Amino acid sequence: MVRSANGFLSALSADDYELIRPHLRTVDLPHDAVLVETGEVLKRAYFPHRGVISLVVKLAKGEHVQVAMIGRDSLLGTLSTMGDACALNTAVVLVPGVASVMDLDRLRIAADQSGTLRTLLTRHGLAVYVQVQQAAGCNAAHPVESRLSRCLLQTHDLSGDTRLLLTQETMAQMIGARRNSVSLVANTLQQANFIHYSRGHIQITNLDGLRQTACECYATVKAQYDRLLGAR
């Protein structure tokens, strides 16, 4: 197992890593796989090596809105190790990849044995909370073009890839917008040569252009992640 493939695992001290190493195994993260539904008990912690997990709120009328993403720098299951394991939202694989996984009960036992491990889990939980609160403000106040640029940049950062498999419906879910609005904005970004988009396949061709188009929320979240978890 390549420990450095996941930021959380690579940040652990040797002693803390040894507490969880015997319980880790590697699994695939297939595209659109649902890891846990809202209200279910989360049984496993996921540490992505590659790929991105989307945390989604499902509304009564059928709308799905993304509130945060977890990638190669963190893990799914932070706060569940310190409290209620009942999932507050649905976790679905946005970008396929590979992850280390372990039973949440094992991670909870390890956290009970190590104060430094508990502290790191708390900081990763706060990083997810930063995303949630910033997304709420962003979706309410900023134009679709800025929001889509922000999400594309964040997905790139978390996956490490400029090639993304994202349908218009998925992108609408990511930013809390209508599908036709996303179609128009994606076309605008393509005309600006920031992305190449065709049938759900996105190639980011100009990261600097996307950064200039994105709202301040991208830089705000990144700065908080750097502060809480160390520069990515």
N, C-alpha and C positions, 0 to 999 in steps of 0.2 A: 504494500500500500504506500502510495506517495503522499506523505503527510502534508507537504506544502501545497497540494492541489486545492486545499480549502483554507481560507484565511483564519477561521476560528481554530481549526486544528493546528495550524502552523504557529498560532500565537500562544498556545499552551506551553507551560513549563514542562520539562521532561517528566517530573513527578505527576503532574496533572494528566499529561498525555497517557502515561502508563496506567492511570486509573481507568481510562475508557478504551484504550487500545485493544485489549482482548475481546471486547464486545462489539467492535466495528466490523461491518461487512460491506461489500460494494454491491450496489444495485444500479440498474438502468433507470433513467427518468424519461419514459416515453412521452411524446407530445400529447397534450390534453389529458394525461393521466390525473385522476382526482386522488389526492393523497389523504384528504380528510374532508368531510362535509361539515357545515355548520351544525353544532349541537352534538356531534359525535365525540367520542373520547379519542384524543390523539395518543396513539400507542408507540410511535417511533419518532425519533429525532433524525432529521435529514441534513447532511452536510454536503452541499453540492460541490463537485469538482469542476463540472461544466454544466451549463444549463441554468434556467431561471424558473423559480416557483412564484406564481402569482397568488396573492391573498385577495379574495373576492367576497364582496357583500352581495347577497341575492335579495332583491326586493320583491314585495308581494305581487306586483304586476308582471314579474318575469324578467325585469332588468337586472343585469349583472354589472357591478362597478368595482374596478380594482382599487384597493386602498394601499397596497404596498407590494414590493417584490423582494425576493430573497435569492441571492446568487452565490457565486463562488467565494464571497468574502464572509459569509455568515451561516446561519442554520435555521431550520424550521423546528420550533419547539422550545424556544428560549424561556418564555414566561411559564410555560406548562411545567417546567421542572421545579418551579418555586410556588406553584399554587394549583388552581383548578385546571385539569387537563382537558376540560370540555372546550372544543374548538369554537372560537367566537366568529370565525369566518371559514369559507371554503378555501382550500389550498389546491391549486391545479398547476400542472407543469405548463409553463408558457413557452419556454425554449427547451427542447430535449437535451439530455446530457447524461451524466453519471454522478452518483453521490455515494458517500459513506452513510451508513444508517446504523442505528442502534436502538434497542428498546428504551423507551423514555424512563421506565422504572430504574434501569441501570444508570442512566445519566443522572437521575435524581439522587440515587445513592452516592454516586461519585461527588456530586455537588455538596451533599451533606458532610462529606469527608474533607472537603477542601474549600477554605475561604476564598482563595484566589480564583478557583474555578467558578464559584458562585458570583464573584465580582465580575468576571468576564461575561458570564451569562446575562447578568443584569445590564451591562453596557450594550450588549447586542440587542437585548430587549428594548432598550431606550432608542437604539438606532432605528428599529422598526417603527417605534412610536413616532419618531421624527418624520418618517415618510408619511405615516397616516395623517398626522395633523397638517403637514404641508400640502398633501394631496387634497385635503378638504378645502383649504383656502384657495389653492390653485384652481380647482375645478369650478369654484364659485365665482372667481374674479378675473381669470385670465382668458384671452382668446384661444380658440381651438388650435391655431397654428403654433402658438407658443407652448401649449400643453402637449401637443403631439411631439414637437421637437424635444421637449424635456423627457418624455417617456422613451423615445428612441435612444437618446443619449444614456439614460439610466439603464436601459436594457443592454446596450452595448457595453457599459462599464461592468455590469454584473455578469455578463456572459463571456466577455472578452472577444466577441465576434462582430464583424461588420455586416455579416449576412444573417438575416433574420426571417423566420417564417411567421408572418403576422397577417392575418386576413383583415379586411376592413371592419368586420364585426368585432374582432379581437381588439383592434386599435380603438374602436369606439368605446369598448368596455374599459380599456386602460385609462381613458381620460374623461369618462362620463359624458360622452357626446353622441349625437346621432350619426348613423352610418353615412348618410349623404354628406354631412359636414366633413367627415374624415376623408371621404373620397375627393372632395374639392381641395382640401388642404394638402393631401398627399400628392395630388397633381401639381399644386403650386410649388411644393418642395422639390418635386422632380424637375419642373421647368427651371428652377433655380440651380439645378445640378447638385443639390444636397443629397438626394437619394435617387436610386433607380428602383422603380416599383412595378411589378408585373405579377398578376395572379397570386397574390399573397406572399410573394417573395420580395424582400426589401434588401437592397445593397446600399449601405451608407457610404457615400462617395466623398462627403465633405463634412468632417466633424466640426471644424471651425465654423462653417456656415450654420450648422444646427445650433451650436453654442450661441451664436449671435442672435438667432431667431428665438431660442428658448427664453422663457421668463426667468426671473431671479430665483425661482424655486429650485431649479437644477443646482445652481451654485450653493444655495442655502443648505440643501440636503447633503451635498457632497462635503461641505465644510464641517457639518455636524458629524458625518461619518468619519471624517479624518480625525476629528477631535476625540470621538468616542472609541474608535477602533484602530486608529493609526492610519496614515496616508495609504491609499490604495494604489 
